[in-house]
Amino acid sequence: MENNSNGFISVVATIFLLVFSLIPSTYAAQTLTLNDVLLSANSYYPDILAAQQELQQARADRLYAQGAFDIELQQNTRARTSGYYDGLSVAQKVIKPLRYSNAKLFAEYRISDGQFPIYEDEFVTLDRGEFSMGVSLSLLRDGDIDKNRLALINSDLNVDMEELRQETTINNIGVQAAIAYLNWVNAHKQLEVYQSLLKTAKYRHNAIQKRVILGSSAEIELLDNEQNILKRHSQVLNAENELELTSIGLSMYWRDQQGHPKKPSAEIQPPKLNDLAADIRIDMNTLITDALLQHPEIQQIENALKQTENTNRFHRNQLLPNLDIYAKVGQDIGAGSETRDDLDSFIGLQFSMPLERRAARGKLDKSTAKIKQLNYLKQGLVESLSGSLHQAHAKYINKRSQAEVSLRRAEITKQLEQQEEKRAEQGASNIFLLNVRQENSAEAQVEAITDQLKSILAGIELLGRAYKVNELYSGELAR
């Protein structure tokens, strides 16, 4: 009976262990990728969120400018409260501004009751009122462009400019986030190297201690290795401090779903350097051409130039005299005077011209000068961008070459360390030479890690100058 019970317990324990092994551990190491950090910064970084609100304000301003062309309802009631005449007049009018020649369409209904003096005969209607409709438009001043249309077309450009500013913010924050991420990866990888060195020194210390007890090694070797342990422990402490600092820096860009900074815990690991290494060899001619066509700062200047040209066109138009034309048709219905039965139609012209136009000329001269200024700024920006892209590309090529050299040196120093260990096992070397080999190997590994990450960073900076950091979200660097 006892054997059966033990067998049952064994089967249950086996099933339990199997099921438990299939459940993912909460404390299992997680890999934090550059893509994770970029997406988090894009979703929660305050500057990006603020840029989104700037865009919303620009869209609200555009909606406000569109309101100048909303349909308007007007009502006018006029009643005599004393005197011989008791006339009452009520008028309702609907006006629709159009985006052409400062035109306005209107439709009106009027009705009156009582008696009016002869000098107010225009208020009198038949007993069922008068319907009328008409149009007015500007032929010269305000014909081609007016202040409402200027505000509307420039508000469209303001929205475009805020979208470009938001793109600029996302790009710049993306570069900063990538730098913080790579600094964290660098600190993490260096800590691993120094921890491995310290572990090796402690392991060797036990072996030397045994040899000293047996009399096969001098006590000075034990003392030398002890100072070596302290030295490597100090390196680990410095590396841990650097990891803590870079983790805090990274938390500014890697945030939780409430938007609060989130510092990577000990369970969070960086990817392998081979997974981070990216081949971003770019055709410089294509890169420069695309950058000059799509660069947000250049497009912002172009939009500012369009706005100033629109303003210039408006002020030039304001130098023209006013010549407005209007037409109206109306029809009374119902009983009353026969003189009001027929369809009435009107057409009119209104002309005015200021004799001095210094205000308009001053604004025109100012906008003309600003157009020239913006063209010069655009030329300077294009030349500066082209030069900075070439510099960034040259830096990237150099960093790639340095990374390759450092990686090769790390491989050679590792081989020398391994050969020195074999010689030490055979009695052909000593602890001093072995420590030197190990320290050279560790130094070369740290240098290779740093140079590899500098190469990646130089590539990111190149993409940042070309405003193509968004390509990291799905590119090789974001794997």
C-alpha positions in Angstrom: 0.0 0.0 0.0 2.9 2.4 0.9 4.7 1.6 -2.4 1.5 2.5 -4.4 1.2 5.8 -2.4 4.8 6.7 -3.1 4.3 5.9 -6.8 1.2 8.1 -7.0 3.0 11.0 -5.3 5.9 10.6 -7.7 3.6 10.8 -10.8 1.8 13.8 -9.4 5.1 15.5 -8.7 6.4 14.8 -12.2 3.2 16.2 -13.8 3.4 19.3 -11.5 7.0 20.0 -12.5 6.2 19.5 -16.2 3.3 22.0 -16.0 5.3 24.4 -13.9 8.1 24.3 -16.5 5.7 25.4 -19.2 4.7 28.5 -17.3 7.0 31.5 -18.2 8.9 32.8 -15.2 8.1 36.3 -14.1 11.7 36.8 -13.2 13.1 35.4 -16.5 15.6 37.8 -18.2 14.0 40.1 -20.7 15.7 41.7 -23.6 15.3 45.5 -24.0 15.7 46.5 -27.7 16.2 49.9 -29.2 12.9 49.6 -30.9 11.2 49.2 -27.5 12.9 52.5 -26.3 12.1 54.4 -29.4 8.4 53.4 -29.4 8.1 54.2 -25.7 9.7 57.7 -26.2 7.5 58.4 -29.2 4.4 57.5 -27.1 5.1 59.1 -23.8 8.1 61.6 -23.9 6.8 65.0 -22.7 8.4 67.1 -25.5 6.7 64.9 -28.2 3.3 65.1 -26.3 3.7 68.9 -26.1 4.4 69.0 -29.9 1.2 67.1 -30.5 -0.7 69.8 -28.6 1.0 72.5 -30.6 -0.3 70.8 -33.7 -3.8 70.6 -32.1 -3.6 74.4 -31.5 -2.7 75.0 -35.1 -5.6 72.9 -36.3 -7.9 74.9 -33.9 -6.6 78.2 -35.4 -7.3 76.8 -38.9 -10.9 76.0 -37.8 -11.2 79.6 -36.5 -10.0 80.9 -39.8 -12.6 78.8 -41.6 -15.2 80.4 -39.4 -14.9 83.6 -41.4 -16.9 81.8 -44.2 -19.6 80.4 -42.0 -23.2 81.2 -42.8 -24.5 84.1 -40.8 -28.1 84.8 -39.7 -29.1 88.4 -39.1 -32.4 89.8 -37.8 -33.5 93.4 -37.6 -36.7 94.5 -35.8 -37.7 98.1 -35.9 -40.9 99.4 -34.1 -42.1 103.0 -33.5 -43.1 103.4 -29.9 -44.6 106.9 -30.1 -45.6 109.6 -32.6 -48.2 109.7 -35.3 -46.9 106.7 -37.2 -47.0 103.2 -35.8 -45.0 101.3 -38.4 -43.4 97.9 -37.5 -40.7 96.3 -39.6 -39.1 92.9 -39.2 -36.3 91.6 -41.5 -34.3 88.3 -41.5 -31.2 87.9 -43.6 -28.9 84.9 -44.3 -25.4 85.7 -45.6 -22.9 83.2 -47.0 -19.4 84.5 -47.6 -17.6 82.8 -50.5 -13.9 82.1 -51.1 -13.9 84.0 -54.4 -13.5 87.7 -55.0 -14.6 88.6 -51.5 -18.1 87.5 -52.6 -21.2 87.2 -50.4 -24.5 85.6 -51.2 -27.5 86.7 -49.2 -31.2 85.9 -49.0 -33.7 88.1 -47.1 -37.3 88.2 -46.0 -38.9 91.4 -44.8 -42.4 92.2 -43.6 -44.0 95.3 -42.2 -47.2 96.5 -40.6 -48.7 99.9 -39.8 -48.0 103.2 -41.3 -44.6 104.7 -42.1 -43.7 108.3 -43.1 -42.9 108.8 -46.8 -39.2 109.1 -46.0 -39.2 105.5 -44.6 -41.1 104.1 -47.6 -38.3 101.5 -48.1 -39.6 99.6 -45.0 -43.0 99.1 -46.5 -44.0 95.6 -47.9 -47.1 93.9 -49.1 -49.0 92.1 -46.4 -47.2 88.8 -46.9 -43.8 90.4 -47.0 -40.9 90.6 -49.5 -38.4 87.9 -50.5 -35.1 89.1 -52.0 -31.7 87.6 -52.8 -28.4 89.0 -54.1 -24.7 88.9 -54.4 -21.8 91.3 -53.8 -18.2 91.0 -54.8 -15.0 93.0 -55.1 -13.4 93.7 -58.5 -10.1 95.3 -57.4 -9.1 95.6 -53.7 -9.9 92.4 -51.9 -10.8 90.7 -55.2 -7.8 88.5 -55.6 -7.1 88.1 -51.9 -8.5 89.6 -48.7 -7.7 89.3 -45.0 -10.0 86.3 -44.4 -8.6 84.3 -47.3 -5.1 85.3 -46.2 -5.7 84.0 -42.7 -7.2 80.8 -44.1 -4.5 79.8 -46.5 -1.8 80.8 -44.0 -3.5 78.7 -41.3 -3.2 75.7 -43.6 0.5 76.3 -43.9 0.7 76.7 -40.1 -0.7 73.2 -39.7 1.9 71.9 -42.1 4.6 73.7 -40.2 3.5 72.3 -36.9 3.4 68.8 -38.4 7.0 69.4 -39.5 8.0 70.6 -36.1 6.5 67.5 -34.5 8.5 65.4 -37.0 11.6 67.3 -36.0 10.9 66.7 -32.3 10.3 63.0 -32.8 13.5 62.8 -34.8 15.7 64.6 -32.3 14.2 62.8 -29.3 14.8 59.5 -31.2 18.5 60.4 -31.5 18.7 61.3 -27.8 16.9 58.1 -26.9 19.2 56.0 -29.1 22.3 57.6 -27.4 20.9 56.9 -23.9 20.2 53.3 -24.9 23.6 52.7 -26.4 25.3 54.2 -23.3 23.2 51.7 -21.2 24.2 48.8 -23.4 27.9 49.9 -23.3 27.8 50.1 -19.5 26.0 46.7 -19.3 28.5 45.0 -21.5 31.6 46.5 -19.8 30.2 45.4 -16.4 30.0 41.8 -17.7 33.7 42.0 -18.8 34.8 43.2 -15.4 32.6 40.8 -13.5 34.2 37.9 -15.5 37.7 39.2 -14.7 36.9 39.4 -11.0 35.4 35.9 -11.0 38.6 34.6 -12.7 40.8 36.3 -10.2 38.9 34.9 -7.3 39.0 31.4 -8.8 42.7 31.6 -9.3 43.2 32.9 -5.8 42.0 29.6 -4.3 44.3 27.7 -6.6 47.3 29.8 -5.7 46.5 29.5 -2.0 46.6 25.7 -2.2 49.9 25.9 -4.1 51.4 28.2 -1.4 50.3 25.8 1.3 52.0 22.9 -0.6 55.1 25.0 -1.1 55.0 25.0 -4.9 54.3 28.7 -5.2 55.8 31.7 -3.4 53.6 33.8 -1.1 54.2 36.9 -3.1 52.0 35.4 -5.9 49.1 35.1 -3.4 49.6 38.7 -2.3 49.9 39.9 -5.9 46.7 38.2 -6.9 45.0 39.6 -3.8 45.8 43.2 -5.0 44.7 42.2 -8.4 41.3 41.1 -7.0 40.9 44.5 -5.3 41.8 46.3 -8.5 39.2 44.3 -10.4 36.6 44.7 -7.7 37.2 48.5 -8.0 36.6 48.2 -11.8 33.3 46.3 -11.1 32.2 49.0 -8.7 32.9 51.7 -11.2 31.1 49.7 -13.9 28.1 49.2 -11.6 28.0 52.9 -10.9 28.1 53.7 -14.7 25.3 51.2 -15.3 23.2 52.8 -12.6 23.8 56.3 -14.1 23.0 55.2 -17.7 19.9 53.3 -16.5 18.6 56.5 -15.0 19.4 58.3 -18.2 17.6 55.6 -20.2 14.5 55.8 -18.0 13.8 59.3 -19.4 12.9 57.7 -22.7 11.8 54.2 -21.6 8.5 54.8 -19.8 5.6 52.9 -18.4 2.0 53.1 -19.7 1.3 56.1 -17.4 4.2 58.0 -19.0 6.5 57.7 -15.9 10.2 57.1 -16.3 11.0 53.3 -15.9 14.6 52.3 -15.0 15.7 48.9 -16.3 15.8 46.3 -13.5 18.5 43.7 -13.1 16.4 41.2 -15.1 16.4 43.5 -18.2 19.3 42.6 -20.5 20.6 44.3 -23.7 20.7 42.2 -26.9 23.8 40.7 -28.3 26.1 43.1 -30.0 25.8 41.2 -33.2 22.1 41.8 -33.1 22.7 45.5 -32.7 25.4 45.8 -35.4 23.8 47.2 -38.5 25.0 47.7 -42.0 23.7 51.2 -42.9 25.9 51.8 -45.9 24.0 54.5 -47.7 24.4 56.0 -51.1 25.4 59.6 -50.1 24.0 61.1 -53.3 20.6 59.6 -52.7 20.7 60.5 -49.0 21.5 64.1 -49.7 18.9 64.4 -52.4 16.2 62.9 -50.2 17.2 65.0 -47.3 17.1 68.3 -49.3 13.7 67.4 -50.6 12.2 66.1 -47.3 14.2 67.8 -44.6 11.6 69.4 -42.1 13.7 72.5 -41.5 13.9 73.2 -45.2 10.2 72.6 -45.6 9.5 74.9 -42.7 11.4 77.7 -44.4 9.6 76.9 -47.7 6.2 77.2 -45.8 7.3 80.4 -44.2 8.2 81.7 -47.6 4.8 80.7 -49.0 3.1 82.5 -46.1 5.2 85.7 -46.7 4.5 85.5 -50.4 0.7 85.3 -49.6 1.1 88.3 -47.2 3.0 90.2 -49.9 0.3 89.5 -52.5 -2.3 90.7 -50.0 -0.5 94.0 -49.3 0.1 94.5 -53.0 -3.6 94.1 -53.5 -4.4 96.6 -50.8 -2.7 99.3 -53.0 -5.6 99.0 -55.4 -8.8 101.2 -55.1 -12.0 99.7 -53.9 -14.5 98.8 -56.6 -17.3 96.6 -55.3 -20.4 95.5 -57.3 -23.6 94.2 -56.0 -26.8 92.9 -57.5 -30.2 92.2 -55.9 -33.6 91.0 -56.9 -36.7 91.1 -54.7 -40.4 90.3 -54.9 -43.3 91.4 -52.7 -46.2 89.0 -52.2 -49.7 89.6 -50.9 -52.2 92.5 -50.9 -51.2 96.1 -50.9 -50.0 98.9 -53.2 -49.8 97.9 -56.9 -46.5 99.7 -57.1 -44.9 96.8 -55.1 -46.3 93.9 -57.3 -43.5 93.8 -59.8 -40.1 92.0 -59.5 -37.5 94.6 -58.4 -33.9 94.3 -59.5 -30.9 96.4 -58.6 -27.2 96.7 -59.5 -24.7 99.0 -58.0 -21.0 100.0 -57.9 -19.1 101.4 -55.1 -15.7 103.1 -55.6 -13.2 104.5 -53.1 -9.5 105.1 -53.2 -7.2 106.5 -50.5 -5.0 109.4 -51.8 -2.1 108.3 -49.6 -1.2 104.6 -49.3 1.9 104.6 -47.1 0.6 102.0 -44.7 0.1 99.4 -47.4 3.4 100.3 -49.1 5.3 100.0 -45.8 3.9 96.5 -45.2 4.5 95.5 -48.8 8.2 96.6 -48.6 8.6 94.7 -45.3 7.2 91.5 -46.7 9.3 91.9 -49.9 12.4 92.1 -47.7 11.4 89.1 -45.7 11.0 87.0 -48.9 14.6 87.8 -49.8 15.7 87.0 -46.2 14.0 83.6 -46.2 15.5 82.7 -49.6 19.0 83.5 -48.2 18.3 81.4 -45.1 17.1 78.5 -47.2 20.3 78.7 -49.3 22.4 78.7 -46.2 20.5 75.8 -44.6 20.8 73.7 -47.8 24.5 74.2 -47.9 24.9 73.6 -44.2 22.9 70.4 -44.3 24.8 69.1 -47.3 28.1 69.7 -45.5 26.9 68.2 -42.2 25.7 65.1 -43.9 29.1 64.6 -45.6 30.8 65.1 -42.2 28.5 62.6 -40.5 29.0 60.1 -43.2 32.8 60.4 -43.0 32.6 60.0 -39.2 30.5 56.9 -39.6 32.9 55.3 -42.1 35.8 56.0 -39.7 34.0 54.6 -36.7 33.2 51.4 -38.7 36.8 51.0 -39.5 37.9 51.6 -35.9 35.3 49.0 -34.7 36.7 46.4 -37.1 40.3 47.1 -35.9 39.2 46.9 -32.2 37.3 43.7 -32.8 40.4 42.1 -34.4 42.6 43.3 -31.6 40.2 41.8 -29.0 40.3 38.4 -30.9 44.1 38.4 -30.9 44.5 39.4 -27.2 42.0 36.7 -26.3 44.1 34.1 -28.1 47.3 35.4 -26.4 45.5 35.1 -23.0 44.5 31.5 -23.8 48.0 30.6 -24.9 49.5 32.1 -21.8 47.1 30.0 -19.7 48.3 26.9 -21.4 51.9 28.0 -20.8 51.1 28.6 -17.1 49.6 25.1 -16.8 52.9 23.7 -18.3 55.0 25.7 -15.9 56.4 27.9 -18.7 54.7 31.2 -17.4 53.8 32.9 -14.2 51.0 34.7 -12.5 52.4 38.1 -13.4 52.4 37.5 -17.2 49.0 35.8 -17.0 47.5 38.8 -15.3 49.0 41.1 -17.9 47.5 39.0 -20.7 44.1 39.0 -19.0 44.1 42.7 -18.4 45.1 43.4 -22.0 42.4 41.1 -23.2 39.8 42.7 -21.0 40.9 46.2 -22.1 40.6 45.1 -25.8 37.2 43.7 -25.2 36.0 46.9 -23.6 37.5 48.9 -26.4 35.8 46.7 -29.0 32.5 47.0 -27.3 32.8 50.8 -27.1 33.9 51.1 -30.7 31.2 48.9 -32.0 28.6 51.0 -30.2 30.2 54.2 -31.4 29.9 52.9 -34.9 26.2 52.2 -34.4 25.8 55.6 -32.8 27.6 57.3 -35.7 25.1 55.6 -38.1 22.2 56.8 -36.0 23.5 60.3 -35.9 23.9 60.2 -39.7 20.2 59.1 -40.0 19.3 61.8 -37.5 20.9 64.6 -39.6 19.0 63.3 -42.6 15.8 63.1 -40.5 15.4 59.4 -41.1 15.5 58.1 -37.5 12.0 56.8 -38.0 13.6 54.1 -40.2 15.1 52.6 -37.0 11.6 51.5 -35.9 11.6 48.7 -38.4 15.2 48.6 -39.6 18.1 46.3 -38.6 18.9 48.4 -35.5 15.5 47.8 -34.1 15.5 44.0 -34.2 
